[in-house]
Every structure is written in structure tokens, then in C-alpha cells.
Amino acid sequence: MSKIKPVYASFRSIGAYVPEKILSNTDLEKMVDTTDEWIVKRTGISERHIAAENEYTSDMGAKAAELAIKRSGIPKEDIDLVLCATVTPDYFNMPSTACVISDKLAIHNVQAFDISAACSGFVYLLSVAKAFIESGMKKNVLVIGAEKFSSIVDYTDRSTCILFGDGAGAAVISASEKKEEGFIDIHASADGSYADFLVTPAPGSIHPVSQKVIDEGLNFVQMKGNETFKLAVKTLTKDVKEILAKNEIDSNDIPHFIPHQANYRIIKAVGDALKMKEEQVVLTVHKYGNTSAASIPMAINDIWESGRLQNGELMLLDTFGGGLTWASALLPFAGKSV
Ligand code: ACO
């Protein structure tokens, strides 16, 4: 009887796209009652990038994906699954942004779909890619986190408009026979009882598009900032402690801790609770703001492009988002170093 060789999901490459236009805190001072000082002190954000009016989630996702494919060295004809995480899809609700991106990349006749897990979307997708690859169903999965968050932000609401930015990140996850290249572990979870912490009420089956939706601004993101903050710190810390303990890895042995980039104070509180040194913690929130599902792949791309992320080095991803959803992942970078 022939033995079936096990295969492991491995993180082959990373790419990202950041739109050209910058929205600085000084710009926001002219739009709402806020100050650069308040925003920097409470969030650590100095600026965020905003997509052009005719630049959509799929455009940004396709640009990030193109780079990730090129850097993987895998021909695009070999991609057999395209996944996109977004809460700001091109269309509500068909076609999926993954389908639109596939077409823009001329990747046809492969399975493609979106998932909605807000800021946890990219790490959620890594668990989906792992399952498809390690079950032998797919070999090369393109995973994309892309957001035009500015399309659901109310730029008269100072409590939310200062936080979010646009952008995209993508990775190619491939089957490998080498165990040392494979993902070590992923935890992904959710608790819908906190659904009202972060919500975009419309459009949806509860509130289809109507004059009421427009008049009451139900198409904009609404957030219980304070409650979200506290739960985020608690969940992110607990999740990392669990995944490290389960895999018997010490937090000091993680060269790259890549948390969701929502707020510097959240990242600092989590990093401190985990006794992480400053150089272990990846930070991009100051320049991109919170880009939701794109935040983690954009941060990975940042350290890869700057030469900080080398082949074989361990990454610890940690995220939370609307739903509420949360997820953490421990995995080596199995791509080429810069
Ligand atoms: N400028 C000046 N003052 C402001 C601003 C602003 N932009 N926004 C709020 N304030 C005021 C409030 O009105 C309040 O005033 P009051 O005391 O007179 O009522 C005061 O500042 C304090 O407000 P808080 O909400 O308590 O401020 P906090 O320190 O909690 O900071 C923030 C708010 C930045 C939103 C914080 O709660 C946060 O980051 N929360 C987490 C948000 C988050 O991560 N969301 C994303 C989740 S991921 C996803 O899936 C999308």
C-alpha cells in the first residue's frame, strides 16, 4: 500500500498596496472637532491613506495580489483558489470581490470567494487556506485582505473617522512537503453576543437601502470605542498566551509579533502584558491607521520590504475585529528574503 505524504501550508510570499492620497491628522482637524495631539495621544495614528474615488477594494486587492504572486515565483496559472477578506466589498453582495480580483488578474476558472470577519479576516483566511491545502484539495492559495474603509466612514463623526484607512495586502500560501515550512498553529474564534460593538447597520436584510438609511447614516460604521478597546486588549493577550503555551514557545523567541493595527495603546498594552520587547512588535498604525482585514498583511509586507523579515523566521499574528471575531497564528515565513 502506498503511503500518502503529508503536505503543509506554507507562507510563500507577501505583497501590499497603499493608495497614494494621504489624510493627515491636520487634514482631519479641518473636517471635525479634533486635534493632531488628541489623535496621536489616544491612538498613535498620524496619517492614513485614502483610495481615490474611482479606486475600489478590488483594484487595491489586485495590486497587492500581483506583487505577492510575482514574489512567490509561482506562475499565476498554478493558483487554484482565490480568497478575499473584506467588509468593504466592491458590491453588496454579488459578485464577490474575490471574483472581481480574479478577473483583474486574469485568473479564470478557479474557485473564488469572500469572507467577512472584519479585522480578523486575513488570519481567518489563513486557516481556510491551511484546511484546503492540508486536506489535499488545493495547492496554491491566493489570500487577500483589502479594504476601502473610507467608503463606510462618516467623515463628520470624530470618534470613528480618525481611526480608519484604506489599503490591501496579499499572500500566496502553498503546499510544502517540508514540515519546518508549515504553519505551526492557528486559533480563530468569535462571539456574536458582542455584535453591537462594531456594526455597519445598512444595507442589509434588516435595513435595505431606503431614504431612512440615508437620513440616519445607517450605511456608516458605528463603534462602541471604549468597550471595544477593553475587550480587544483582553482577547488579544489571552489568545497569544494560549497559542504560545499550547505550542510550548516562549514570547521571547518570537522575532516578529504582528498584531492588528487598530490603536497604538492597544498594541502597547498587549505587548507589555506579553513581556514583548519593542523590537519584537511590528508597528504600522502611525502611518496607515486601521485598515481592517488589510492591516496584518500590510504590516508583514512592511517588515519584508525593509529586509527585517527573513526566510524561516517565526511570525506571531494576533487580531480582533467586528463580529466580534479574533484569531492568532504562529507560522514561519517560508518565502525568499529581500
Ligand atoms: N478628537 C477629540 N476628542 C474626541 C475624539 C476626537 N477625534 N473622539 C472622541 N473624543 C472625545 C469623546 O467625545 C470624549 O469626550 P467626553 O469625555 O467629553 O465625552 C472623550 O474624547 C473620550 O472619549 P473616549 O471614547 O472615552 O476615548 P478613548 O480614550 O476610549 O479613545 C478610541 C477613543 C480611540 C476610539 C478608543 O476607544 C479605541 O481605539 N477603541 C478601539 C477601537 C477599535 O480598535 N476599533 C476597531 C476594531 S477592529 C474592526 O473590526 C474594524
Residues whose N, C-alpha, C, O or C-beta is under 5 A from the ligand:
A	BS01	ACO	D33 T34 T35 W38 R42 T43 A118 C119 R158 S159 I162 G225 N226 T228 F229 A262 N263 S292 F320 G321 G322
